Amino acid sequence: MSAPAVSFEVFPPRSIDASFRLWDTAQALAPLEPRFFSVTYGAGGSTRDLTHDAAYTLRKTSGLPVAAHLTCVGATRAETLATAQRFAKAGVTDLVALRGDPPEGSDGFTSHADGFASSVDLISALADTGQFTLRVGAYPEKHPEAASRQADIDWLKAKIDAGAAEAITQFFFEAETFLRFRDACVKAGIDAPITPGILPVTNWKNARAFAARCGATVPAWLDQAFETAMRDDRHDLLARAVCTEMCSELVDEGVDALHFYTLNRPELTREICHALGVTQAVTGVRDVA
């Protein structure tokens, strides 16, 4: 089995301690030569400046590609495109273009009166600049707001046709979930790479909550296994074994790249990558002055 290419998602820090945790995460994972680090964007654009600063600093200190998330929630078209230009001036020309989550407490997404109406509109405008490599999100089990699974796949195709070069999926817990989705995308005429998003479970209670929000199915066998493992103090051992096995199955089925949601906690992700043969050592991130 050839080792897959990897990439890692981190989130921007909101405190001094969180800043150190982000840089520690970069130090731990940069030696694995990731294709890129992606930096998330808070609900309602709440971390716009933090995302910019984290992406810029990560790019400057690591020398590695950084893909900044960009959404169109709560901003005009001009403001959103100005943010994209700020990223470009900082040397960050890879973007993960998303509609974005509405602010907490709101009833759902409502486009700004002078803003982009959807992620497709955002992607099209960014592609027209010719400055960016664009990635988009995909839902192997249907976006919670989608009318149907097929409608969700049709929407993904629209995003690819608008100019996106790659899709990264929401996390899932069984390899078959992704493989069925991949087959459906091929049938729909989607020929861009679709990279599975992987969530190493550092906290099962939190993972279940994430799954409920994004529509990811929690298999009964997995729920029972974690409940038992937590009673026996074997949570981390189970998490490592289950995730490594799922990733190995994906690679055996022809998946050549994996995207890990690290939650700024690199240890489990690094152990899983090592188990998959992703171990090449290079010079790590320079210390941040």
C-alpha positions as CSV (number, residue, x, y, z in Angstrom):
1,M,0.0,0.0,0.0
2,S,1.4,3.3,-1.1
3,A,1.3,6.1,1.6
4,P,-1.4,8.6,0.8
5,A,-0.8,12.4,0.4
6,V,-2.2,14.2,3.4
7,S,-3.5,17.7,4.4
8,F,-4.5,19.1,7.7
9,E,-7.2,21.5,8.9
10,V,-6.6,23.8,11.9
11,F,-8.6,26.7,13.3
12,P,-7.4,30.2,14.2
13,P,-6.5,30.9,17.8
14,R,-8.5,33.2,20.0
15,S,-6.1,33.3,22.9
16,I,-2.4,33.2,23.7
17,D,-2.6,29.6,24.8
18,A,-4.5,28.7,21.7
19,S,-1.8,30.4,19.6
20,F,0.9,28.1,21.1
21,R,-1.3,25.1,20.5
22,L,-1.7,26.0,16.8
23,W,2.0,26.5,16.3
24,D,2.7,23.2,18.2
25,T,0.3,21.5,15.8
26,A,2.1,22.9,12.8
27,Q,5.5,21.9,14.3
28,A,4.2,18.3,14.8
29,L,2.6,17.9,11.4
30,A,4.8,19.9,9.0
31,P,7.4,17.1,8.8
32,L,4.8,14.9,7.2
33,E,5.0,17.1,4.1
34,P,1.3,17.9,3.9
35,R,-0.2,19.2,0.6
36,F,-1.5,22.1,2.6
37,F,-2.8,23.3,5.9
38,S,-6.3,24.7,5.8
39,V,-7.4,27.4,8.2
40,T,-11.1,27.6,9.1
41,Y,-13.4,30.6,9.1
42,G,-15.8,31.1,12.1
43,A,-19.6,31.1,11.8
44,G,-20.9,34.3,10.3
45,G,-17.4,35.3,9.4
46,S,-16.6,35.8,13.1
47,T,-12.9,34.9,12.7
48,R,-12.2,36.8,9.5
49,D,-9.2,38.7,10.8
50,L,-8.0,35.8,12.9
51,T,-8.1,33.5,9.9
52,H,-6.1,35.9,7.9
53,D,-3.5,36.4,10.6
54,A,-3.2,32.7,11.3
55,A,-3.0,31.8,7.6
56,Y,-0.3,34.5,6.9
57,T,1.8,33.5,9.9
58,L,1.5,29.8,9.2
59,R,2.5,30.3,5.6
60,K,5.4,32.6,6.6
61,T,6.8,30.4,9.4
62,S,6.3,27.0,7.8
63,G,7.0,27.7,4.1
64,L,4.2,25.2,3.4
65,P,1.0,25.8,1.3
66,V,-1.9,27.2,3.3
67,A,-5.5,27.1,2.1
68,A,-7.6,29.8,3.9
69,H,-11.3,29.2,4.3
70,L,-13.5,32.0,2.9
71,T,-17.2,32.4,3.2
72,C,-19.8,34.8,2.0
73,V,-21.9,35.1,5.2
74,G,-22.6,38.6,6.6
75,A,-20.6,40.5,4.0
76,T,-21.0,42.3,0.7
77,R,-19.5,41.1,-2.5
78,A,-16.9,43.8,-2.3
79,E,-16.0,43.0,1.3
80,T,-15.7,39.3,0.5
81,L,-13.5,39.9,-2.6
82,A,-11.4,42.3,-0.6
83,T,-10.8,39.6,2.0
84,A,-9.7,37.3,-0.8
85,Q,-7.2,39.9,-2.0
86,R,-5.8,40.3,1.5
87,F,-5.1,36.6,1.5
88,A,-3.5,36.9,-1.9
89,K,-1.2,39.7,-0.8
90,A,-0.2,37.5,2.2
91,G,0.9,34.8,-0.2
92,V,-2.1,32.6,0.4
93,T,-3.7,31.8,-3.0
94,D,-5.3,28.5,-2.1
95,L,-8.9,29.1,-0.8
96,V,-11.6,26.8,0.5
97,A,-14.6,28.6,-0.7
98,L,-17.8,27.9,1.3
99,R,-21.2,29.5,1.8
100,G,-20.5,29.4,5.5
101,D,-22.4,28.9,8.7
102,P,-24.8,31.7,9.8
103,P,-24.1,33.4,13.1
104,E,-25.1,31.4,16.2
105,G,-28.7,32.0,17.2
106,S,-29.9,32.8,13.7
107,D,-32.6,30.8,11.9
108,G,-30.5,29.9,8.9
109,F,-28.5,31.3,6.1
110,T,-29.7,34.6,4.6
111,S,-27.5,36.2,2.0
112,H,-26.4,39.8,2.5
113,A,-28.4,42.2,0.4
114,D,-25.3,43.2,-1.5
115,G,-23.5,39.8,-1.0
116,F,-23.1,36.5,-2.8
117,A,-26.3,34.5,-2.9
118,S,-24.6,31.1,-2.7
119,S,-21.3,29.3,-2.7
120,V,-21.5,28.8,-6.5
121,D,-21.7,32.6,-7.0
122,L,-18.7,33.1,-4.7
123,I,-16.7,30.4,-6.5
124,S,-17.5,31.8,-9.9
125,A,-16.4,35.3,-8.8
126,L,-13.1,34.0,-7.3
127,A,-12.4,31.9,-10.4
128,D,-12.9,34.9,-12.6
129,T,-9.9,36.6,-10.9
130,G,-7.6,33.8,-12.1
131,Q,-5.6,34.2,-8.9
132,F,-6.7,31.3,-6.7
133,T,-6.7,27.5,-6.5
134,L,-10.2,26.8,-5.2
135,R,-11.5,23.9,-3.1
136,V,-15.0,23.3,-1.9
137,G,-16.9,21.3,0.7
138,A,-18.8,18.1,-0.1
139,Y,-21.2,16.0,2.0
140,P,-21.0,12.2,1.6
141,E,-24.3,11.8,3.5
142,K,-26.1,14.9,2.2
143,H,-26.0,18.4,3.5
144,P,-28.6,18.9,6.3
145,E,-30.3,21.6,4.2
146,A,-30.3,19.7,0.9
147,A,-33.6,18.6,-0.5
148,S,-32.1,15.2,-1.5
149,R,-28.9,13.3,-1.9
150,Q,-29.0,13.8,-5.6
151,A,-29.7,17.5,-5.3
152,D,-26.7,17.7,-3.0
153,I,-24.5,16.0,-5.6
154,D,-25.9,18.2,-8.4
155,W,-25.0,21.2,-6.3
156,L,-21.4,19.9,-5.8
157,K,-21.1,19.5,-9.6
158,A,-22.3,23.1,-10.0
159,K,-19.5,24.2,-7.7
160,I,-16.9,22.3,-9.6
161,D,-18.2,23.6,-12.9
162,A,-18.0,27.2,-11.4
163,G,-14.2,26.8,-11.1
164,A,-13.3,24.6,-8.1
165,A,-10.4,22.3,-8.5
166,E,-11.1,19.8,-5.7
167,A,-13.7,18.9,-3.1
168,I,-13.1,18.0,0.5
169,T,-15.8,16.0,2.3
170,Q,-17.3,16.3,5.7
171,F,-16.1,13.5,8.0
172,F,-17.8,10.1,8.2
173,F,-17.3,7.0,10.3
174,E,-17.3,4.1,7.7
175,A,-15.2,3.9,4.5
176,E,-18.2,2.6,2.6
177,T,-20.0,5.9,3.2
178,F,-17.3,7.7,1.2
179,L,-16.9,5.1,-1.5
180,R,-20.7,5.1,-2.3
181,F,-20.5,8.9,-2.5
182,R,-17.5,8.8,-4.8
183,D,-19.3,6.4,-7.1
184,A,-22.4,8.7,-7.2
185,C,-20.2,11.7,-8.0
186,V,-18.5,9.8,-10.9
187,K,-22.0,8.8,-12.2
188,A,-23.0,12.5,-12.1
189,G,-20.1,13.5,-14.2
190,I,-17.9,15.0,-11.5
191,D,-14.3,14.5,-12.5
192,A,-12.5,16.7,-10.0
193,P,-10.7,15.0,-7.1
194,I,-12.8,14.4,-4.1
195,T,-10.7,14.1,-0.9
196,P,-12.2,12.4,2.1
197,G,-12.3,14.4,5.3
198,I,-11.1,12.4,8.3
199,L,-11.8,13.1,12.0
200,P,-9.5,11.3,14.4
201,V,-11.7,11.1,17.5
202,T,-10.0,12.8,20.4
203,N,-13.3,13.1,22.4
204,W,-16.2,10.8,21.5
205,K,-18.9,13.0,23.2
206,N,-17.7,16.0,21.1
207,A,-17.5,13.8,17.9
208,R,-21.1,12.7,18.4
209,A,-22.2,16.3,18.8
210,F,-20.3,17.3,15.6
211,A,-21.9,14.4,13.7
212,A,-25.4,15.5,14.8
213,R,-24.9,19.0,13.5
214,C,-23.5,18.0,10.1
215,G,-25.7,14.9,9.4
216,A,-23.0,12.3,9.8
217,T,-24.3,8.9,10.7
218,V,-23.0,7.3,13.9
219,P,-23.0,3.5,13.5
220,A,-24.4,1.7,16.5
221,W,-21.4,-0.6,16.7
222,L,-19.0,2.4,16.9
223,D,-21.1,4.1,19.6
224,Q,-21.1,0.9,21.6
225,A,-17.4,0.4,21.1
226,F,-16.5,3.9,22.3
227,E,-18.8,3.6,25.3
228,T,-17.1,0.4,26.3
229,A,-13.6,1.8,25.6
230,M,-14.2,4.8,27.7
231,R,-15.3,2.7,30.7
232,D,-12.1,0.6,30.2
233,D,-9.9,3.7,29.7
234,R,-9.0,2.6,26.1
235,H,-10.6,5.5,24.2
236,D,-7.4,6.6,22.5
237,L,-6.4,3.1,21.5
238,L,-9.8,2.4,20.0
239,A,-9.8,5.8,18.2
240,R,-6.4,5.1,16.6
241,A,-7.3,1.6,15.6
242,V,-10.7,2.5,14.1
243,C,-9.4,5.5,12.2
244,T,-6.3,3.8,10.8
245,E,-8.4,0.8,9.6
246,M,-10.9,3.1,7.9
247,C,-8.1,5.1,6.2
248,S,-6.3,1.9,5.1
249,E,-9.5,0.7,3.5
250,L,-9.9,3.9,1.6
251,V,-6.4,3.8,0.3
252,D,-6.9,0.1,-0.7
253,E,-9.9,1.4,-2.7
254,G,-7.8,3.9,-4.7
255,V,-8.0,7.0,-2.5
256,D,-4.6,8.7,-2.8
257,A,-5.2,11.8,-0.5
258,L,-6.7,12.3,2.9
259,H,-7.6,15.5,4.7
260,F,-7.5,15.4,8.5
261,Y,-9.6,17.6,10.8
262,T,-7.0,18.0,13.6
263,L,-8.9,20.3,16.0
264,N,-5.4,21.7,16.8
265,R,-4.6,18.5,18.5
266,P,-2.0,16.8,16.4
267,E,-0.9,13.7,18.3
268,L,-3.6,11.3,17.2
269,T,-3.5,12.5,13.6
270,R,0.3,12.1,13.5
271,E,0.1,8.6,14.9
272,I,-2.5,7.6,12.3
273,C,-0.4,9.1,9.5
274,H,2.6,7.1,10.7
275,A,0.6,3.9,10.7
276,L,-0.4,4.6,7.1
277,G,3.3,5.1,6.1
278,V,3.3,8.9,6.0
279,T,6.6,9.4,7.8
280,Q,8.9,11.3,5.6
281,A,10.9,13.7,7.7
282,V,11.8,17.2,6.5
283,T,12.8,20.4,8.3
284,G,9.9,21.5,10.5
285,V,8.4,24.9,11.1
286,R,10.7,27.6,12.3
287,D,10.1,28.9,15.7
288,V,7.8,31.9,15.8
289,A,9.8,34.9,17.2
